[in-house]
Amino acid sequence: MGRLVPAVTRALDILELFLDGDGTLSAPDIVRRLQLPRTTVHELVTTLAARQYIVQVPGQPGRYRLGVRPYQLGSRYAEQLDLAAEGQQVARSVAETCDETVHVAILEGTDVIYIAKVDSTHAVRMVSAAGRRLPAHCTSVGKMLLASLPEPELDSRVAGGSELVAMTPNSITDPGALREALAEIRLRGIAVESRESNPDVSCVAAPVRDRAGQVVAALSISVPMIRWSDQRRAELEQLAAKGAAELSERLGHRSAA
């Protein structure tokens, strides 16, 4: 690995400062926060401004905000992203941590489609495959995705009077009961499925967001009932949320925190 170039490192440090606060900075702000010499900051700011990485804030002399160039680079990066490929990498990392089956799924109509999957190494594990389609309301990923829909869109996908299909005796079939479950999922930010798509498996799922903050997928961890407990569920909920946040970050999402 080659040597890091100090000037480039400092320039990138300056750009990353704009991710915090209100997104505007003055040269004295940069000097104070990075503990750099004023002359160095002036030269770096002048260079970044000349290349359109930062621009002066209208009506606020001496203050800068990000320019068009970072947006162009970010847009090009977003164009090259592959949700399935990124999801497979994150799913592998999560599976290595918990040694359970991990899925990433998207919503299509009233079904979910698994676009990434990594198996557990246990002899007893969930059997599934990428590309498989299941009724959304019977799965943790599906309920997570349904809970993330705007109300009018949810209405168009879940009819009020029609009984929902059941995959197991534990599947939710009443639309009213499903809406109550989705309301709780919105509050918790985590979805749980207890033997609703497979009588021998329970799952937890968390939402995956894109750069605009929209939920575009969900990441789940599936566990055979022989390894399921309240304590294990709590552990996996945290791990699913962490994995979903990592995948969201790869897609360009930046959390409010």
C-alpha positions, 0 to 999 in steps of 0.5 A: 500500500502506498503512502497517504498524501497529507494534502489530499487527506486534509482536503478530504477531511474538510469535505467531510466536515460538511456532513455535520451541522447545517452543512455550511462552514467558514475558514475559521470553523475549519481551522478550529475543528481540524487544528490546521494552520490558517494558511493551509486551510486558506489554500485548500479552501481556495483549491476546493472552491476552484474545482467546484467541490465547495461554493460560497453561500449566497449572502454569507461572505466567507461561508461555504457549502458543498458544490456540484462536484460531490453531487455529481460523484455521488450520483455516478456512484449511485448509478453503479450500485447493485442492490443484490450484490451489495445485499449479498456482501452484507448478508454474508457478513451478518451470517458469519456473525450469527451463523443463521440464514440471512436474506435480503428481499424486495417488495413486488405487489403483495409478494416479497422476492429474495434477492440475496441469501446466505445459509447457516452452517448448522445442519438444521437450518432454513431451506430457501433460495434467492429468487423465491417469492412468498406472500409479504404478510407471511414473512418478517421482510414482507411485513417490514416492507408493507409497514413502510408503505404510505397508507394509500399504497398499502390500501391498494395492496391489502384489500380491506375485506378479503381474507389473506392467504395462509402458509401455516396456522400462524399466518395472519389472514385478517387484514385488520389484524395485519394492519395492527401488526404493521402499526407496531412494526412502524413503532419498533422499526423491527418486524418479527415473524413467528412460524408464519411462513414455515412452521419450524422457523421464526425470523426478524427483519429490519428496513434497508433505505436508499440515499433518499431515505426510502425503504427499498428492501429489508434484511432478515435473519431466520432461525429454526425454533430449536434455537429460538428464544426471547434472548436470541430474538433480542440479539438477532433484532439488534444484528438485523438492524445493524446489518440493514443500516450497513446496507443502507449506508452502502446505498448512500443513506445517511442516518439522522444521527 
